[in-house]
Amino acid sequence: MRMQKEIQSKEEIKQMVDSFYDKVNKDELLAPIFNDFAGVNWEKHLPIMYDFWSTILLGDMSYKGNPFLKHIPLPIDKKHFDRWLNLFLETINEHFTGNMAEEAKQRATNIAGVFQHKLASINQQ
Protein backbone atom coordinates (compact mmCIF):
# COMPACT_ATOMS: atom_id res chain seq x y z
CA MET A 1 0.00 0.00 0.00
CA ARG A 2 1.23 3.46 -0.90
CA MET A 3 1.85 5.98 1.79
CA GLN A 4 -0.70 8.77 1.75
CA LYS A 5 0.50 12.32 2.03
CA GLU A 6 -0.87 15.80 2.52
CA ILE A 7 -1.55 18.07 -0.45
CA GLN A 8 0.80 20.96 0.34
CA SER A 9 2.43 22.06 -2.90
CA LYS A 10 2.23 21.99 -6.67
CA GLU A 11 4.19 18.72 -6.54
CA GLU A 12 1.25 16.96 -4.87
CA ILE A 13 -1.21 18.72 -7.18
CA LYS A 14 0.74 17.34 -10.15
CA GLN A 15 0.67 13.84 -8.68
CA MET A 16 -3.08 14.14 -8.04
CA VAL A 17 -3.85 15.37 -11.56
CA ASP A 18 -1.56 12.85 -13.28
CA SER A 19 -2.96 9.94 -11.26
CA PHE A 20 -6.53 11.02 -11.91
CA TYR A 21 -6.14 11.48 -15.66
CA ASP A 22 -4.29 8.17 -15.89
CA LYS A 23 -7.52 6.60 -14.61
CA VAL A 24 -9.63 8.71 -16.99
CA ASN A 25 -7.55 7.58 -19.97
CA LYS A 26 -8.17 3.93 -19.05
CA ASP A 27 -11.89 4.37 -18.41
CA GLU A 28 -14.24 2.97 -21.04
CA LEU A 29 -16.84 5.72 -20.48
CA LEU A 30 -14.64 8.80 -20.10
CA ALA A 31 -11.63 8.07 -22.32
CA PRO A 32 -13.62 8.37 -25.57
CA ILE A 33 -15.04 11.74 -24.49
CA PHE A 34 -11.61 13.17 -23.73
CA ASN A 35 -9.62 11.54 -26.51
CA ASP A 36 -12.03 11.04 -29.40
CA PHE A 37 -14.74 13.65 -29.06
CA ALA A 38 -12.82 16.49 -27.38
CA GLY A 39 -9.45 15.52 -28.86
CA VAL A 40 -7.59 16.61 -25.74
CA ASN A 41 -3.91 17.41 -26.21
CA TRP A 42 -2.61 16.03 -22.92
CA GLU A 43 0.70 17.92 -23.07
CA LYS A 44 -1.29 21.17 -23.01
CA HIS A 45 -4.23 20.03 -20.88
CA LEU A 46 -2.36 18.64 -17.87
CA PRO A 47 -0.47 21.87 -17.04
CA ILE A 48 -3.78 23.74 -17.23
CA MET A 49 -5.25 21.26 -14.75
CA TYR A 50 -2.22 21.67 -12.47
CA ASP A 51 -2.93 25.41 -12.44
CA PHE A 52 -6.68 24.90 -11.99
CA TRP A 53 -6.29 22.71 -8.91
CA SER A 54 -3.41 24.80 -7.54
CA THR A 55 -5.65 27.84 -7.72
CA ILE A 56 -8.50 26.03 -5.96
CA LEU A 57 -6.48 24.26 -3.28
CA LEU A 58 -3.34 26.35 -2.81
CA GLY A 59 -4.74 29.76 -3.74
CA ASP A 60 -1.85 30.53 -6.07
CA MET A 61 -4.14 32.07 -8.72
CA SER A 62 -2.20 30.44 -11.57
CA TYR A 63 -5.37 29.40 -13.44
CA LYS A 64 -7.09 31.85 -15.71
CA GLY A 65 -10.11 30.72 -17.64
CA ASN A 66 -13.66 29.42 -17.59
CA PRO A 67 -13.64 25.63 -17.35
CA PHE A 68 -17.40 25.31 -17.77
CA LEU A 69 -17.38 26.71 -21.32
CA LYS A 70 -15.12 23.89 -22.50
CA HIS A 71 -17.74 21.35 -21.40
CA ILE A 72 -20.79 22.80 -23.17
CA PRO A 73 -20.24 21.05 -26.54
CA LEU A 74 -19.41 17.67 -24.99
CA PRO A 75 -21.95 14.81 -25.08
CA ILE A 76 -21.88 14.27 -21.32
CA ASP A 77 -24.58 13.66 -18.74
CA LYS A 78 -25.07 12.39 -15.20
CA LYS A 79 -23.33 9.05 -15.77
CA HIS A 80 -20.20 10.85 -17.01
CA PHE A 81 -20.14 13.22 -14.06
CA ASP A 82 -20.71 10.35 -11.64
CA ARG A 83 -17.81 8.40 -13.15
CA TRP A 84 -15.56 11.49 -13.20
CA LEU A 85 -16.31 12.15 -9.55
CA ASN A 86 -15.85 8.51 -8.53
CA LEU A 87 -12.44 8.36 -10.22
CA PHE A 88 -11.42 11.66 -8.64
CA LEU A 89 -12.46 10.58 -5.15
CA GLU A 90 -10.74 7.23 -5.65
CA THR A 91 -7.53 9.03 -6.66
CA ILE A 92 -7.60 11.28 -3.60
CA ASN A 93 -8.37 8.40 -1.24
CA GLU A 94 -5.53 6.30 -2.68
CA HIS A 95 -2.81 8.95 -2.50
CA PHE A 96 -3.70 11.71 -0.05
CA THR A 97 -4.88 12.46 3.46
CA GLY A 98 -5.60 15.54 5.55
CA ASN A 99 -7.62 18.71 5.32
CA MET A 100 -6.58 19.63 1.79
CA ALA A 101 -7.47 16.15 0.53
CA GLU A 102 -10.92 16.57 2.06
CA GLU A 103 -11.17 20.02 0.49
CA ALA A 104 -10.25 18.57 -2.92
CA LYS A 105 -13.00 15.96 -2.60
CA GLN A 106 -15.56 18.58 -1.58
CA ARG A 107 -14.56 20.94 -4.39
CA ALA A 108 -14.72 18.15 -6.99
CA THR A 109 -18.16 17.14 -5.72
CA ASN A 110 -19.34 20.75 -6.01
CA ILE A 111 -17.84 21.19 -9.48
CA ALA A 112 -19.47 18.00 -10.76
CA GLY A 113 -22.84 19.05 -9.35
CA VAL A 114 -22.73 22.60 -10.70
CA PHE A 115 -21.50 21.57 -14.16
CA GLN A 116 -24.11 18.82 -14.40
CA HIS A 117 -26.90 21.20 -13.37
CA LYS A 118 -25.79 23.95 -15.77
CA LEU A 119 -25.43 21.56 -18.71
CA ALA A 120 -28.84 20.04 -18.03
CA SER A 121 -30.35 23.55 -18.03
CA ILE A 122 -28.64 24.44 -21.31
CA ASN A 123 -29.68 21.18 -22.96
CA GLN A 124 -33.34 21.68 -21.97
CA GLN A 125 -33.54 24.99 -23.84
N, C-alpha and C positions, 0 to 999 in steps of 0.2 A: 504494500500500500504506500502511495506517495504521501510525503509529508505536506500537510496543508500549511499555507502561510497567509499572512495579512496582505491586503492590497494597500501598498503604501507609496508606490512610485509608478512611473511609466513602464518600468520593467515588468511589474506584475500585470499592468493593464495589457501590455503586449502579449504576455503569456495567456491571459484570459481570452483576448480576442483571437489569437492564433488557435488556441485549443477549441474554442467555440466554432470557428469557421472550418476547422478540420472536420468536426462533426457534421456541420451543415453540408460540406462537400461530399460526404459519404451517405447522406440521407436521401432516400428514394423520393420523398415528397418535396424537399426544399432544394436539393441540388439542381434539378431541372429549371426551377424558377430563377435561381441565381446565375447558372451557367448558360442555359439555353435561351430562355426568354429575355432576361435582363442583360446577358452577355457581360457579366462583371469581369473587369480587368483586376485581378486580385492584387497585382503589384501596386496599383493605384488605390484600390478600395481599402486594403488593410490599414495603411497609414491614416486614412481618413477615420476609420473606426477607432484606431488608437487615440486620435485627437478627440473624437466624440466622447468616448468613455473617460478619457482623462479630464475633459471639461466637466462632465457630470460628477465624477467621483473625486477628483483631485482639485477641481476648481481652477485649473490652469488656463482656461479660456482659449485653448489652442484650436478648438473646432469653430468654424464659421460655416453656416449653411442651414438649410431647412430639410431635414431628413424625410419628413413626411411627403414632400413633393415627389421624391424619387419613387415612392411606393404607389402613387396613384395609377400609373398605367399597368401595374402588375396584376396578373390574374390570381389574386390571393384572397382567401377568406378565413373563417374561424379556424378551420383545421390547420392551415399554414401558421397562423399566429400561435395556436396551441403547441404545435410542434416546435416552432422557433423558441417559445418560452420554455418548454420542457428541456430542450437541448441547452439553453442558456443556464437554467437552474442546475442542471446536471453538471455542467462545466464548473460552475462556482462551487457546488458541493464537493466535487472531486478534488479541487485544487486549493480552495481558499477557506479561510475562517475569519471571524472577527466582525466588528461593526461595519467596515467598508464592504465586506462580502455580503452582509445582510442588506446594506444600502443598494448594492448592485442588483440584488434579486428583487428588491422592492421597485427600483427604478425600471428594470426590465418588465416587470409585471404591469406597471403603469403605462409604459410605452406601448406594449402589446395591446392593452385595453383601449387606449386612446386612438391608436392607429386603426384598430379594428372598427371602432365606433365611427370614426371619421370616414373611412372607406365605405362602410355600409351606408352611411348617409349620402355620400356622393353617388354610389351605385343605385340608390333608390330614386334619384332624380331623373 
